[in-house]
Amino acid sequence: MDIFTGFNESPCRLTLAELETCYSRAKAAALDINMTRGLPSLAQLELATPYLSLPGTVDFVSRNAIDWRNYGCLQGMPELREMVAQPLLGLPAEQIAVGENSSLALMHETLGYAFTHGLCTSPRPWGKEPVIKFLCPVPGYDRHFSMCDEFNIEMITVPMGESGPDMNRVERLVASDPAIKGMWCVPKYSNPTGTVYCSETVERLAQMPTAAKDFVLLWDNAYAVHHLTDHEVQNQPIAQMCEKAGHADRCIIFASTSKMILPGAGLAFIGSSPANLAWWLSHRKCRTIGPDKVNQLRHLLFFCDSNGLLDHMKKHRALLAPKFERLEAELSNGFDGVDEVSWTSPKGGYFVTLHLPEGCARRAVELALQVGVALTHAGATHPGGNDHRDSTIRLAPTYLDDESLGVATQVLVVSVLLAIAQHPDYR
C-alpha cells in the first residue's frame, strides 16, 4: 500500500487538500500497526530457536565442580561472566554479577538498596535524605524516568547533544548541589537518539568534582553490541577512567542479553568496582540463595564464547539494518525540503528520534493513531512525559515487517505534515 499513489510531487509539496486525501486513504485501510516500543521482530526471535532446546542432557558439573542445577553461586558462574565481561561491560569477570533476565530490574534493585542502606560511599541511606536528585539527559529513556518517579527522585534534565549530554551544565550542577546523587547514562546508541558519548564526554564524567560524596553514574550499556553498520563503535572504558581519576566507585554498569536471545529468557548483568560489587552482593544475598544457573549454562552452550556472541549479533544486524534504511528512505522522501523537520541516523541500537516544529508532536501522534498507527506518545522522551517544546517523537522500526514499516512511516509523514499545516503558527 502506498498512500501517496497518484501524486508525482514529494509529500511535502502536496496541497492541504491532497494531504487530506492521502490521510483518508490510510483511514479507509483500517490499519492496525503498533510501533510504540523497540521490540525484537519475529525473525530476530527465531534466531534463538536452537536455544530453546538447551541445555539438554549435558554434564551439569561446572569446571570448578559446581552443579549448575543446584543452589549457590550468588555472583553467577565464572564461565558465563568471562564470556560477557569485555563485550558487554568492559570489566574483569570478577567484577561482574549475573541476575535474572532484566537489567532494568537490577537498576531498580540497586536503587532500592541505596534507599534502604545507602551506597558503600554514602554517609546515610538515601531514604533518610530530605531530597534525592538525578540528572536525566533528554531526549532519554522513559523507563529510567519512571524508575525515578517510583523512588520520588527529583529529575533535572540535561540536553543531549551529538557527543553526549551537555557537560558544561552537568559539571556545574553536580559540583554545586549535594542532593544530586546520580545520573542516568545510555552511553552508546542511546535510547532514543542513537547518540554515542565521545571520549572527552566520558573522561569528564569520570573526572568531574561532585558535591555528593556518593554520586553515581548508572551506566546502561543496553546496546553494547547492537551495531547497524560496519563502523562498530567500541565501548568506552568508563570504569577504568573513574578509577584513574580517583573515583573508582562512581560507576555501576548494567547490560543484558534480552535483545540478543529472547526478552523473557535472557540474562542481566551488573558490574562495578570491587567495593560496589561486594556492597551489592551483601544485600542481594538476603533476596536470593542463587540465580538461575541453568539459564547461564544455556547461554554458554548457545554462544560458546564471546566471539560466538558477537557473531550472533551480526545476524541481528542483517535483519535490523534494512529496516533502518527503509525508515531513512521514507523520511527523506517525505520531508525532502522541510527544514523544520529532522531526525537521527543511528549507527546502532533500536530507535530513531524525529524532531518537529514546536507544538506539533502530540498532534502528529494523535493523527497517526486515528488511522491505526500507534506511535510512542509524544513526551515519552522527557521526565513526566512533559516535552515542553512538544517537538520530539521516538520511532521504533525494529518489530515491523518491511511492508508495515513502509505504510506506518507514510502515515507518520502525512500526519506530521497535517499537524504542521493545522498549527496556527505555521499556516
VOVEXMAR-913361 format. One record per residue: z negated, x, y negated of N, C-alpha, C in turn; residue in three letters. Coordinates in steps of 0.2 Angstrom, whole numbers, padded with zeros to 4 digits, always signed. Example, Ala and Ser with C-alpha at 12.3 -4.5 7.8 and 13.67 -1.06 7.14 Angstrom:
-0039+0066+0028-0039+0062+0022-0039+0066+0016ALA -0035+0064+0011-0036+0068+0005-0039+0064+0000SER 
//
This chain:
+0000+0004+0006+0000+0000+0000+0000+0004-0006MET +0004+0003-0011+0005+0006-0017+0004+0001-0023ASP -0001+0000-0026-0002-0005-0031+0002-0004-0037ILE +0005+0002-0038+0010+0004-0044+0017+0003-0042PHE +0019+0000-0036+0026+0000-0034+0030-0004-0040THR +0036-0002-0041+0040-0006-0046+0039-0003-0053GLY +0034+0001-0054+0034+0004-0061+0036+0011-0061PHE +0040+0013-0065+0043+0020-0065+0039+0025-0069ASN +0035+0022-0073+0030+0026-0078+0024+0028-0074GLU +0021+0034-0077+0014+0035-0074+0010+0030-0076SER +0005+0029-0072+0000+0023-0073-0003+0023-0080PRO -0004+0029-0083-0007+0029-0089-0003+0027-0095CYS +0004+0026-0093+0009+0024-0098+0010+0017-0098ARG +0007+0014-0093+0009+0006-0092+0005+0002-0098LEU +0008-0003-0099+0005-0008-0104-0001-0011-0101THR -0005-0014-0106-0011-0018-0103-0009-0023-0098LEU -0003-0027-0100-0001-0032-0095+0001-0029-0088ALA +0004-0023-0089+0007-0020-0082+0001-0018-0078GLU -0004-0015-0082-0011-0013-0078-0014-0019-0075LEU -0014-0025-0078-0017-0031-0076-0013-0033-0070GLU -0007-0032-0070-0003-0034-0064-0004-0030-0058THR -0005-0023-0059-0007-0019-0053-0014-0021-0051CYS -0018-0022-0055-0025-0024-0053-0025-0031-0049TYR -0021-0035-0051-0020-0042-0047-0018-0041-0040SER -0013-0036-0040-0011-0034-0033-0016-0032-0029ARG -0020-0027-0031-0026-0025-0027-0031-0030-0026ALA -0032-0035-0030-0037-0040-0029-0034-0045-0023LYS -0027-0046-0023-0024-0050-0018-0024-0047-0011ALA -0025-0041-0011-0025-0037-0005-0032-0038-0001ALA -0037-0041-0004-0043-0042-0001-0046-0035+0002ALA -0046-0030-0002-0048-0024+0001-0056-0024+0003LEU -0058-0019+0007-0065-0018+0009-0065-0010+0010ASP -0066-0006+0005-0066+0001+0005-0073+0003+0002ILE -0076+0007+0006-0083+0010+0004-0082+0017+0003ASN -0083+0020-0003-0083+0027-0004-0089+0029-0008MET -0095+0026-0007-0101+0027-0011-0105+0033-0009THR -0104+0036-0003-0108+0041-0001-0104+0046+0003ARG -0106+0053+0003-0102+0058+0006-0103+0058+0014GLY -0100+0053+0017-0101+0053+0025-0096+0057+0028LEU -0098+0060+0034-0093+0063+0038-0088+0058+0041PRO -0082+0060+0041-0077+0055+0044-0078+0054+0052SER -0074+0049+0054-0074+0048+0062-0072+0055+0065LEU -0066+0057+0063-0063+0063+0066-0068+0069+0066ALA -0072+0070+0060-0077+0075+0060-0082+0074+0065GLN -0085+0068+0066-0090+0066+0071-0087+0068+0078LEU -0081+0067+0079-0078+0068+0086-0078+0075+0087GLU -0078+0080+0082-0078+0087+0084-0085+0089+0088LEU -0090+0084+0087-0096+0086+0091-0096+0082+0098ALA -0091+0079+0100-0091+0076+0106-0094+0080+0112THR -0092+0086+0113-0095+0090+0118-0102+0091+0118PRO -0105+0091+0111-0112+0092+0110-0116+0087+0113TYR -0113+0081+0114-0117+0075+0117-0119+0076+0124LEU -0115+0080+0128-0116+0082+0135-0121+0087+0136SER -0123+0091+0131-0128+0096+0132-0135+0094+0131LEU -0140+0098+0134-0139+0104+0137-0137+0104+0145PRO -0137+0098+0148-0135+0098+0155-0141+0101+0159GLY -0139+0104+0164-0144+0107+0169-0145+0114+0169THR -0145+0117+0163-0146+0124+0162-0153+0126+0163VAL -0154+0133+0163-0161+0136+0164-0164+0135+0157ASP -0170+0131+0157-0173+0129+0151-0179+0134+0149PHE -0179+0140+0152-0183+0145+0150-0180+0150+0145VAL -0183+0151+0140-0180+0155+0134-0181+0162+0136SER -0178+0167+0132-0179+0174+0133-0186+0176+0133ARG -0190+0173+0129-0197+0175+0129-0202+0170+0133ASN -0199+0167+0138-0202+0164+0144-0206+0157+0141ALA -0203+0154+0136-0205+0148+0133-0200+0142+0136ILE -0203+0137+0139-0199+0131+0141-0197+0127+0135ASP -0190+0126+0135-0188+0123+0129-0190+0115+0129TRP -0192+0113+0135-0193+0106+0136-0200+0104+0134ARG -0205+0109+0133-0212+0108+0133-0214+0108+0125ASN -0221+0107+0125-0224+0108+0118-0224+0115+0116TYR -0225+0116+0109-0226+0123+0107-0220+0125+0102GLY -0221+0131+0100-0216+0135+0096-0215+0131+0089CYS -0220+0130+0086-0220+0126+0079-0215+0128+0075LEU -0214+0135+0074-0209+0138+0070-0202+0137+0072GLN -0201+0135+0078-0194+0135+0081-0192+0141+0085GLY -0187+0140+0089-0186+0145+0094-0182+0151+0091MET -0184+0157+0092-0181+0163+0089-0174+0164+0089PRO -0171+0162+0095-0164+0162+0096-0160+0158+0091GLU -0163+0152+0090-0159+0147+0086-0160+0150+0079LEU -0166+0152+0077-0167+0154+0070-0163+0160+0068ARG -0162+0165+0073-0157+0170+0072-0150+0168+0071GLU -0148+0163+0074-0141+0161+0073-0140+0158+0066MET -0144+0154+0063-0143+0151+0057-0146+0155+0051VAL -0150+0161+0052-0153+0164+0047-0149+0166+0041ALA -0144+0170+0043-0139+0173+0037-0134+0168+0035GLN -0130+0164+0039-0125+0160+0036-0128+0154+0032PRO -0134+0151+0034-0137+0145+0031-0142+0147+0025LEU -0146+0152+0027-0152+0153+0022-0152+0160+0019LEU -0149+0165+0022-0149+0171+0019-0156+0175+0019GLY -0159+0173+0025-0166+0176+0026-0167+0179+0033LEU -0172+0183+0034-0173+0185+0041-0175+0179+0045PRO -0174+0180+0052-0176+0174+0056-0184+0173+0056ALA -0188+0178+0055-0195+0177+0055-0197+0173+0049GLU -0193+0172+0044-0195+0169+0038-0192+0162+0037GLN -0190+0159+0043-0187+0153+0044-0191+0148+0049ILE -0192+0142+0047-0194+0137+0052-0189+0131+0053ALA -0189+0128+0059-0185+0123+0061-0188+0117+0061VAL -0185+0112+0058-0188+0105+0058-0184+0100+0062GLY -0184+0094+0060-0180+0089+0063-0173+0089+0060GLU -0170+0083+0060-0163+0083+0058-0162+0083+0050ASN -0167+0082+0046-0166+0080+0039-0169+0086+0035SER -0165+0089+0031-0168+0094+0026-0171+0090+0020SER -0169+0084+0019-0172+0080+0014-0180+0079+0016LEU -0180+0077+0022-0187+0076+0025-0192+0082+0024ALA -0189+0088+0025-0193+0094+0024-0195+0095+0017LEU -0190+0093+0012-0192+0094+0005-0197+0089+0003MET -0197+0083+0006-0202+0078+0005-0209+0080+0007HIS -0208+0083+0013-0214+0086+0017-0218+0091+0012GLU -0213+0096+0010-0216+0101+0006-0219+0099-0001THR -0216+0094-0004-0219+0091-0010-0226+0088-0008LEU -0226+0085-0002-0232+0081+0000-0238+0087+0000GLY -0236+0092+0004-0241+0097+0004-0244+0100-0002TYR -0239+0101-0007-0240+0103-0014-0245+0099-0017ALA -0244+0092-0016-0248+0087-0020-0255+0087-0017PHE -0256+0088-0010-0262+0087-0007-0266+0093-0007THR -0263+0099-0007-0266+0106-0006-0264+0111-0011HIS -0258+0110-0015-0256+0115-0019-0252+0120-0015GLY -0247+0123-0018-0243+0129-0015-0248+0135-0014LEU -0246+0140-0011-0250+0145-0010-0252+0149-0016CYS -0248+0148-0021-0249+0151-0028-0252+0146-0033THR -0254+0140-0031-0257+0135-0035-0264+0136-0037SER -0267+0135-0043-0274+0135-0044-0277+0129-0041PRO -0274+0124-0040-0277+0117-0038-0271+0113-0035ARG -0272+0108-0031-0267+0104-0029-0264+0100-0034PRO -0257+0099-0034-0253+0096-0039-0256+0089-0040TRP -0258+0086-0035-0261+0079-0036-0267+0079-0041GLY -0270+0084-0042-0276+0085-0047-0273+0087-0054LYS -0267+0088-0055-0264+0090-0062-0263+0083-0065GLU -0264+0083-0072-0263+0077-0076-0255+0075-0076PRO -0251+0080-0075-0244+0078-0075-0240+0084-0072VAL -0235+0082-0068-0231+0087-0065-0224+0086-0067ILE -0220+0091-0069-0213+0090-0072-0208+0094-0068LYS -0202+0092-0067-0197+0096-0063-0191+0096-0068PHE -0187+0102-0068-0181+0102-0071-0175+0100-0066LEU -0171+0096-0069-0166+0092-0065-0159+0094-0068CYS -0155+0098-0065-0148+0099-0068-0144+0092-0067PRO -0140+0091-0072-0136+0085-0072-0129+0086-0074VAL -0124+0083-0071-0125+0078-0065-0128+0082-0059PRO -0132+0078-0056-0135+0080-0050-0136+0075-0044GLY -0140+0077-0039-0141+0073-0033-0146+0068-0034TYR -0144+0062-0032-0148+0056-0033-0154+0056-0029ASP -0154+0059-0023-0159+0059-0018-0165+0064-0021ARG -0163+0069-0024-0168+0073-0027-0172+0069-0033HIS -0168+0065-0036-0171+0061-0042-0176+0056-0039PHE -0174+0053-0033-0178+0048-0031-0184+0050-0027SER -0184+0057-0025-0190+0060-0022-0195+0061-0028MET -0192+0063-0034-0197+0064-0040-0200+0058-0041CYS -0196+0052-0041-0199+0046-0043-0205+0044-0038ASP -0203+0046-0032-0208+0044-0026-0215+0048-0028GLU -0215+0054-0030-0221+0058-0032-0223+0057-0039PHE -0220+0053-0043-0222+0052-0050-0221+0059-0054ASN -0216+0062-0052-0214+0069-0056-0210+0067-0062ILE -0212+0069-0067-0208+0068-0073-0201+0073-0073GLU -0196+0070-0074-0189+0074-0074-0187+0076-0081MET -0185+0082-0082-0182+0084-0088-0175+0087-0086ILE -0170+0084-0089-0163+0085-0087-0161+0092-0091THR -0157+0095-0087-0153+0101-0090-0146+0101-0089VAL -0142+0102-0094-0134+0101-0092-0132+0106-0087PRO -0127+0104-0083-0124+0108-0078-0117+0111-0081MET -0116+0117-0081-0110+0120-0083-0106+0122-0078GLY -0101+0126-0079-0096+0129-0074-0099+0134-0070GLU -0105+0137-0072-0108+0143-0068-0115+0141-0067SER -0117+0135-0067-0124+0133-0066-0127+0129-0071GLY -0134+0128-0071-0137+0125-0076-0137+0129-0083PRO -0138+0126-0088-0139+0129-0095-0145+0133-0095ASP -0144+0140-0094-0150+0144-0093-0154+0146-0099MET -0151+0145-0105-0155+0146-0111-0160+0140-0112ASN -0158+0134-0110-0163+0129-0110-0168+0129-0105ARG -0166+0131-0099-0170+0132-0093-0176+0137-0095VAL -0174+0143-0097-0179+0148-0098-0183+0146-0104GLU -0181+0143-0109-0185+0141-0114-0190+0135-0112ARG -0188+0131-0108-0193+0126-0106-0198+0128-0101LEU -0196+0132-0096-0201+0135-0091-0206+0140-0094VAL -0204+0143-0099-0209+0148-0102-0214+0145-0107ALA -0212+0138-0109-0217+0135-0114-0221+0130-0111SER -0220+0127-0105-0223+0121-0103-0226+0123-0096ASP -0233+0123-0095-0236+0125-0088-0235+0119-0084PRO -0234+0113-0086-0233+0107-0082-0227+0107-0078ALA -0222+0111-0080-0215+0112-0076-0217+0116-0070ILE -0217+0113-0065-0219+0116-0058-0213+0118-0054LYS -0207+0115-0055-0202+0116-0051-0195+0114-0054GLY -0190+0116-0050-0183+0114-0052-0179+0113-0046MET -0175+0108-0046-0170+0107-0041-0164+0111-0042TRP -0161+0114-0036-0155+0118-0037-0151+0117-0031CYS -0145+0115-0032-0140+0115-0026-0135+0120-0029VAL -0136+0126-0026-0133+0132-0030-0125+0133-0028PRO -0123+0130-0023-0116+0131-0020-0113+0125-0019LYS -0107+0124-0022-0103+0117-0021-0107+0112-0022TYR -0111+0112-0028-0116+0107-0030-0114+0100-0029SER -0118+0096-0027-0118+0089-0027-0120+0086-0034ASN -0115+0083-0038-0108+0081-0036-0103+0085-0039PRO -0104+0090-0043-0098+0093-0047-0095+0099-0043THR -0098+0101-0038-0094+0107-0034-0096+0113-0037GLY -0100+0113-0042-0102+0120-0046-0105+0125-0041THR -0103+0131-0043-0106+0137-0039-0110+0141-0044VAL -0116+0142-0043-0120+0146-0048-0118+0153-0047TYR -0116+0156-0053-0114+0163-0054-0120+0168-0053CYS -0119+0174-0052-0124+0179-0050-0129+0180-0056SER -0126+0179-0062-0130+0180-0068-0135+0174-0068GLU -0133+0168-0067-0137+0162-0067-0143+0163-0062THR -0141+0165-0056-0146+0166-0050-0151+0172-0052VAL -0149+0177-0055-0153+0183-0057-0158+0180-0062GLU -0156+0176-0067-0160+0174-0072-0165+0169-0070ARG -0163+0165-0065-0168+0160-0062-0174+0164-0058LEU -0172+0170-0055-0176+0174-0051-0181+0178-0056ALA -0179+0180-0061-0182+0184-0066-0186+0181-0071GLN -0185+0175-0073-0187+0172-0079-0195+0171-0079MET -0198+0172-0085-0205+0171-0085-0207+0163-0085PRO -0212+0161-0082-0214+0154-0082-0221+0153-0084THR -0222+0148-0087-0229+0146-0089-0233+0144-0083ALA -0230+0141-0078-0234+0139-0072-0234+0145-0067ALA -0240+0147-0065-0240+0152-0060-0237+0150-0054LYS -0237+0144-0052-0234+0141-0046-0227+0138-0046ASP -0224+0140-0051-0217+0137-0052-0213+0139-0046PHE -0209+0134-0044-0205+0135-0038-0198+0132-0039VAL -0193+0136-0036-0186+0134-0035-0185+0130-0029LEU -0183+0124-0028-0182+0120-0022-0174+0121-0021LEU -0172+0126-0017-0165+0128-0016-0162+0125-0011TRP -0158+0119-0012-0155+0115-0007-0148+0118-0006ASP -0148+0122+0000-0142+0125+0002-0138+0121+0007ASN -0137+0115+0005-0134+0109+0009-0127+0111+0011ALA -0123+0115+0007-0116+0116+0008-0114+0124+0009TYR -0119+0127+0012-0119+0134+0013-0112+0137+0016ALA -0110+0133+0021-0104+0135+0025-0098+0129+0024VAL -0099+0125+0019-0094+0119+0019-0088+0121+0014HIS -0084+0125+0016-0078+0128+0012-0073+0123+0012HIS -0069+0123+0007-0062+0119+0007-0056+0123+0006LEU -0057+0130+0004-0051+0134+0003-0052+0141+0006THR -0047+0145+0006-0048+0152+0009-0053+0156+0005ASP -0054+0154-0001-0059+0158-0005-0066+0155-0003HIS -0069+0158+0002-0076+0156+0004-0081+0159+0000GLU -0084+0155-0004-0090+0158-0009-0096+0160-0005VAL -0098+0166-0006-0104+0169-0002-0110+0166-0005GLN -0115+0165-0001-0122+0163-0003-0125+0169-0008ASN -0128+0166-0013-0132+0171-0017-0139+0173-0014GLN -0141+0179-0014-0147+0181-0011-0153+0180-0015PRO -0154+0173-0017-0160+0171-0021-0167+0174-0019ILE -0168+0174-0012-0175+0176-0010-0176+0183-0012ALA -0171+0188-0011-0171+0195-0012-0172+0196-0019GLN -0168+0192-0023-0168+0193-0031-0175+0191-0033MET -0178+0186-0031-0185+0184-0033-0190+0189-0031CYS -0190+0192-0025-0194+0197-0023-0194+0203-0027GLU -0187+0205-0028-0186+0211-0033-0189+0210-0040LYS -0189+0204-0042-0192+0203-0049-0199+0202-0049ALA -0202+0202-0043-0210+0202-0043-0212+0194-0042GLY -0207+0190-0040-0209+0183-0039-0207+0181-0032HIS -0209+0184-0027-0207+0183-0020-0208+0176-0018ALA -0213+0172-0020-0215+0166-0018-0211+0160-0022ASP -0207+0162-0027-0204+0157-0031-0199+0153-0028ARG -0196+0155-0023-0190+0151-0020-0192+0148-0013CYS -0190+0142-0012-0190+0139-0005-0183+0136-0004ILE -0180+0138+0002-0173+0137+0003-0173+0132+0009ILE -0169+0127+0008-0168+0122+0013-0160+0121+0016PHE -0159+0120+0022-0152+0119+0024-0153+0114+0031ALA -0147+0112+0033-0147+0108+0039-0140+0108+0042SER -0139+0106+0048-0133+0105+0052-0131+0098+0052THR -0133+0094+0048-0132+0087+0048-0124+0085+0047SER -0121+0089+0043-0114+0088+0041-0110+0093+0045LYS -0113+0096+0050-0109+0101+0055-0109+0098+0062MET -0114+0094+0064-0114+0091+0071-0114+0084+0070ILE -0119+0080+0070-0120+0073+0069-0126+0072+0064LEU -0125+0068+0059-0131+0067+0054-0137+0066+0057PRO -0137+0061+0062-0144+0059+0065-0146+0064+0070GLY -0143+0069+0072-0144+0073+0078-0144+0081+0076ALA -0144+0082+0070-0144+0089+0068-0150+0092+0068GLY -0151+0098+0064-0157+0102+0063-0158+0104+0056LEU -0164+0103+0054-0165+0106+0047-0169+0112+0047ALA -0169+0116+0041-0172+0122+0041-0175+0123+0034PHE -0181+0127+0034-0184+0129+0028-0186+0136+0029ILE -0184+0140+0023-0186+0147+0023-0188+0149+0016GLY -0193+0154+0017-0196+0157+0011-0199+0163+0012SER -0203+0165+0007-0207+0172+0008-0212+0171+0014SER -0214+0176+0017-0219+0176+0022-0226+0172+0020PRO -0228+0172+0014-0234+0169+0012-0232+0161+0011ALA -0227+0159+0009-0225+0152+0008-0224+0149+0015ASN -0221+0153+0019-0219+0150+0026-0226+0149+0030LEU -0230+0154+0029-0237+0153+0033-0241+0147+0030ALA -0240+0146+0023-0244+0141+0020-0241+0134+0023TRP -0234+0134+0023-0231+0128+0025-0233+0126+0033TRP -0232+0131+0037-0234+0130+0044-0241+0128+0045LEU -0246+0131+0041-0253+0129+0042-0254+0122+0041SER -0250+0119+0037-0251+0111+0036-0247+0107+0041HIS -0241+0110+0042-0237+0106+0047-0240+0106+0054ARG -0244+0111+0056-0247+0111+0062-0252+0105+0063LYS -0254+0102+0058-0258+0096+0058-0254+0089+0059CYS -0247+0090+0058-0242+0085+0058-0239+0084+0065ARG -0238+0090+0069-0234+0090+0075-0237+0096+0079THR -0236+0095+0086-0238+0101+0090-0232+0105+0091ILE -0226+0103+0090-0220+0107+0090-0214+0102+0089GLY -0208+0105+0087-0202+0101+0086-0198+0100+0092PRO -0192+0097+0092-0188+0095+0097-0184+0102+0099ASP -0187+0105+0104-0183+0112+0106-0177+0111+0110LYS -0177+0105+0113-0171+0103+0117-0165+0103+0113VAL -0166+0100+0107-0160+0099+0102-0159+0106+0099ASN -0164+0111+0099-0162+0118+0097-0158+0121+0102GLN -0159+0120+0108-0156+0123+0114-0148+0120+0114LEU -0148+0114+0112-0141+0110+0112-0137+0114+0107ARG -0140+0115+0101-0136+0118+0095-0134+0125+0098HIS -0139+0129+0101-0137+0136+0103-0131+0136+0108LEU -0131+0131+0113-0126+0131+0118-0120+0129+0115LEU -0120+0125+0110-0114+0122+0106-0110+0127+0102PHE -0114+0131+0098-0111+0136+0093-0111+0143+0096PHE -0116+0144+0101-0116+0151+0104-0119+0156+0100CYS -0116+0157+0094-0119+0162+0089-0117+0160+0082ASP -0118+0164+0077-0117+0162+0070-0109+0162+0069SER -0106+0166+0072-0098+0166+0072-0095+0160+0075ASN -0098+0157+0080-0096+0151+0083-0097+0145+0078GLY -0103+0146+0074-0105+0141+0069-0099+0141+0063LEU -0098+0147+0061-0093+0147+0056-0086+0145+0058LEU -0084+0146+0064-0078+0144+0067-0077+0137+0067ASP -0083+0134+0069-0083+0126+0070-0082+0123+0063HIS -0085+0126+0057-0084+0124+0051-0077+0124+0048MET -0073+0129+0051-0066+0129+0049-0062+0123+0052LYS -0065+0120+0057-0062+0114+0060-0063+0108+0055LYS -0069+0108+0052-0071+0103+0047-0067+0104+0041HIS -0066+0110+0039-0062+0111+0033-0055+0109+0034ARG -0052+0109+0040-0045+0107+0042-0044+0100+0041ALA -0050+0096+0042-0050+0089+0041-0051+0087+0034LEU -0055+0090+0031-0058+0088+0024-0053+0090+0018LEU -0050+0096+0019-0046+0099+0013-0040+0094+0011ALA -0037+0092+0016-0031+0087+0014-0034+0081+0010PRO -0040+0079+0012-0042+0073+0008-0044+0075+0001LYS -0046+0081-0001-0047+0083-0007-0041+0084-0011PHE -0036+0086-0007-0029+0087-0010-0026+0081-0012GLU -0027+0076-0008-0024+0069-0009-0028+0066-0015ARG -0034+0067-0015-0038+0064-0021-0036+0067-0028LEU -0035+0074-0027-0032+0078-0033-0026+0075-0035GLU -0021+0074-0031-0014+0072-0032-0014+0065-0035ALA -0018+0060-0033-0018+0054-0036-0022+0054-0043GLU -0027+0058-0044-0030+0058-0050-0025+0061-0055LEU -0022+0066-0053-0017+0070-0058-0011+0065-0060SER -0009+0061-0055-0003+0057-0056-0006+0051-0061ASN -0012+0048-0059-0014+0043-0063-0016+0044-0070GLY -0019+0050-0071-0022+0051-0078-0018+0057-0081PHE -0012+0058-0079-0007+0063-0082-0007+0061-0090ASP -0009+0066-0094-0008+0065-0101-0014+0061-0104GLY -0019+0059-0100-0025+0056-0103-0031+0062-0104VAL -0031+0064-0111-0035+0070-0112-0043+0068-0111ASP -0044+0061-0112-0051+0059-0112-0054+0059-0105GLU -0050+0060-0100-0052+0059-0093-0051+0066-0089VAL -0056+0068-0086-0056+0075-0082-0060+0074-0076SER -0059+0079-0071-0063+0079-0065-0063+0086-0062TRP -0068+0087-0058-0069+0094-0055-0064+0095-0049THR -0063+0101-0048-0059+0103-0042-0063+0108-0038SER -0067+0105-0033-0072+0110-0030-0069+0114-0024PRO -0072+0120-0023-0069+0124-0018-0073+0123-0011LYS -0078+0118-0011-0081+0117-0006-0086+0110-0007GLY -0090+0109-0002-0094+0103-0002-0091+0096-0001GLY -0094+0091-0004-0091+0084-0002-0089+0080-0007TYR -0090+0082-0014-0089+0077-0019-0085+0080-0025PHE -0082+0075-0029-0078+0077-0035-0082+0073-0040VAL -0083+0075-0046-0085+0072-0052-0080+0070-0057THR -0080+0064-0059-0075+0061-0063-0078+0060-0070LEU -0076+0063-0075-0078+0062-0082-0074+0057-0086HIS -0077+0052-0089-0073+0047-0093-0075+0047-0100LEU -0072+0043-0104-0074+0042-0111-0081+0039-0111PRO -0085+0040-0116-0092+0037-0116-0091+0030-0116GLU -0096+0027-0112-0096+0020-0112-0092+0016-0107GLY -0088+0020-0103-0083+0017-0098-0085+0017-0091CYS -0089+0021-0089-0091+0022-0081-0093+0016-0078ALA -0098+0012-0081-0101+0007-0077-0095+0001-0077ARG -0091+0000-0082-0086-0005-0082-0081-0003-0077ARG -0079+0003-0076-0074+0005-0071-0076+0004-0064ALA -0083+0006-0063-0086+0004-0056-0086-0003-0055VAL -0088-0007-0060-0088-0014-0059-0081-0017-0057GLU -0076-0015-0061-0069-0017-0060-0067-0016-0053LEU -0068-0010-0050-0066-0007-0044-0070-0012-0038ALA -0076-0013-0039-0080-0017-0034-0077-0024-0034LEU -0075-0027-0039-0072-0034-0039-0066-0034-0035GLN -0062-0029-0034-0056-0029-0030-0058-0026-0023VAL -0064-0025-0021-0066-0022-0015-0066-0015-0013GLY -0067-0011-0019-0068-0004-0018-0075-0002-0021VAL -0079+0000-0016-0086+0001-0019-0087+0009-0020ALA -0088+0011-0026-0090+0017-0028-0097+0018-0029LEU -0099+0025-0029-0106+0026-0031-0107+0023-0038THR -0113+0020-0039-0114+0017-0045-0115+0022-0051HIS -0112+0020-0056-0112+0024-0062-0119+0025-0064ALA -0121+0032-0066-0128+0033-0067-0132+0037-0062GLY -0129+0036-0055-0132+0039-0050-0133+0047-0050ALA -0129+0050-0054-0129+0057-0055-0135+0059-0060THR -0139+0054-0063-0144+0056-0068-0150+0053-0066HIS -0156+0056-0067-0163+0053-0066-0163+0046-0068PRO -0166+0042-0064-0167+0035-0066-0161+0031-0066GLY -0155+0034-0064-0149+0030-0064-0146+0029-0071GLY -0149+0033-0076-0148+0032-0083-0143+0038-0086ASN -0137+0037-0085-0132+0042-0089-0131+0039-0096ASP -0135+0042-0101-0135+0039-0107-0128+0039-0110HIS -0123+0043-0108-0116+0043-0110-0112+0038-0107ARG -0114+0036-0101-0111+0031-0097-0103+0034-0096ASP -0103+0040-0093-0096+0043-0093-0095+0046-0086SER -0100+0046-0081-0099+0050-0075-0099+0046-0069THR -0094+0047-0065-0093+0044-0058-0093+0049-0053ILE -0097+0049-0047-0096+0053-0042-0092+0050-0037ARG -0087+0054-0035-0082+0052-0030-0083+0055-0023LEU -0083+0052-0018-0084+0054-0011-0078+0052-0006ALA -0073+0057-0006-0067+0056-0002-0068+0057+0006PRO -0073+0060+0008-0073+0063+0015-0073+0058+0021THR -0075+0052+0020-0076+0047+0026-0069+0043+0027TYR -0065+0042+0021-0059+0038+0022-0053+0041+0025LEU -0049+0037+0028-0043+0040+0031-0038+0040+0025ASP -0032+0044+0026-0028+0045+0021-0025+0039+0017ASP -0023+0034+0021-0021+0028+0018-0026+0024+0013GLU -0032+0024+0016-0038+0020+0012-0040+0024+0006SER -0040+0031+0007-0041+0035+0001-0036+0035-0004LEU -0030+0034-0002-0024+0033-0007-0025+0027-0011GLY -0026+0021-0008-0027+0015-0011-0033+0015-0015VAL -0039+0017-0012-0045+0017-0016-0044+0021-0023ALA -0041+0027-0023-0040+0031-0029-0035+0027-0034THR -0030+0024-0031-0026+0020-0036-0030+0014-0039GLN -0034+0011-0035-0039+0006-0038-0043+0009-0043VAL -0046+0015-0042-0050+0018-0047-0046+0020-0053LEU -0040+0022-0052-0036+0024-0058-0035+0018-0063VAL -0033+0012-0060-0032+0006-0064-0038+0003-0067VAL -0044+0004-0063-0050+0002-0065-0052+0006-0072SER -0051+0012-0071-0053+0017-0077-0049+0015-0083VAL -0042+0014-0082-0038+0013-0087-0039+0006-0090LEU -0041+0001-0086-0043-0005-0089-0049-0005-0093LEU -0054-0001-0090-0061+0000-0094-0060+0003-0100ALA -0055+0008-0101-0054+0011-0107-0051+0006-0112ILE -0046+0003-0109-0042-0002-0114-0046-0007-0116ALA -0051-0010-0112-0055-0015-0114-0061-0013-0119GLN -0062-0007-0119-0068-0004-0123-0066-0005-0131HIS -0071-0008-0135-0069-0009-0142-0068-0002-0146PRO -0070+0004-0143-0069+0010-0147-0063+0013-0145ASP -0059+0011-0140-0053+0014-0138-0047+0010-0138TYR -0048+0004-0140-0042-0001-0141-0037+0002-0145ARG 
//
